[in-house]
Amino acid sequence: MADLKGTTVTWLGHATVHVATAKGTSILIDPFIEQNPKFPKGYKLPEKIDLILATHGHGDHVADLVSVASKYNSTVVGMVELMGWAQSKGVKKTIGMNLGGSWNYEDVTVSMVEARHSSSVEDGNQIIYTGDPTGFVITVQGGPVLYHAGDTSVFLDMQLIRDLYQPQLAMLPIGDHYTMGPKAAAIAAKYLGVTTVLPIHYGTFPVLTGTPEELSQLLDGSGIQVNAIQPGESLR
């Protein structure tokens, strides 16, 4: 398993992940809480959330972005068009980025990388374009390099993410149908050169049929460890 060097990665069901660094920076990725069937019952978010990272605009990734950002006075980071929408909903602190860019905050560097998907938000009776979908690389000073793929299929340029950032732990969707399934995720893990995969975006809804067991079988003998934890559990 990747050495997280004091960083804690907590899976909160679907694609929602909380990252806490050894120095205390608190990061919430893709907040889908109130309507998330897999959000752990009784789980309470930390007392502070410094950053919210939003990979794209679909409701199962940003449904609670505005409410959480408002409650915690968080800085929200995402694609420029998505951040424009967030501002229109009253989010006060946003960092609009685009593919290939990086931004520093305290002990972390957040880098925006591509994903192969779509991105829009349902706003009343309107569907609003929210820019390209993204993934994020989180480089922790003195700690690990983490990659959250967002919603994506496998793509050959994941090898560029490997070459540019050398992630150790990848949070990869495996559910299939709307994202890659286990077979593609196994190839993605190899392209990325990671030592550990945290499977996400599976089992939330019946259509998301991919399983960690399938992924583990496909990566058997590769040296890549699949850490399939339950919602509310953490990698340390």
Steps between C-alpha positions, in 0.01 A plus 500: 500500500607858440668671797261785581742657751235621740238589238157341546270415209139426597249365248148632558318299236470547123774748395502705821836490677646695790875556521672626814872575484740450787521881537122530528379610157148365449382427144160369390469366144168484312255558787195275448351454846129549566376287207797263490373147581851393599591795722574341840210543742586714799827621351578862580729707284808651668475829687676676213518446128758725342455392140227341291614351169230455237588274208193584290143627522286187521270484799653185646822698541397854594151468650623628837778730378317826569366401842833359624702794365263744668503319834878462518604813308705269278693594190356309205731393219386389156469573130442870430150454358395284795636760741300766320185300575608455864548875536152558358366284784673706767832318547734778608846345461581320175811416304420449133760288325551326169671185379871482570499773763611477862417706809672501838323509835688465828669157480329372183522561127182432307547417131212471256523216249270379228220245526292341225136562587252790480416785732181697557278598788122486525385838626123508530371421153829591336804290419809720527834415338774496761816459296704185451497221759820467698704296739725635776852419612565602860869525584549520876820668617706235675221251433340296225380588150131411464294482181121525492390414148148641522270330251698368206576225256855376469718704266856458384607841628469371855863415437567875486344533846748233612794680341404846624386426854597143601184427703519218752129460575224524240130537577346339191136453397421135429120486482470483118207642295577868567875451558758233439445158651755273670673386179571856388584609855764227522663636184473853641679396820786356295521811279517716813773293663333515841557256784148528647147540361202616701192393298221760486176564308361148524201336667319828568226426248405166338646599163850533652586132493881496511654360817833526685527121486506512120764772509713303747489192277603704196793654690614173657876468460545864394627622836214750516290469816125556495377645830124455499389670821145561617346849497620684808824300521842650438836423348786626713 
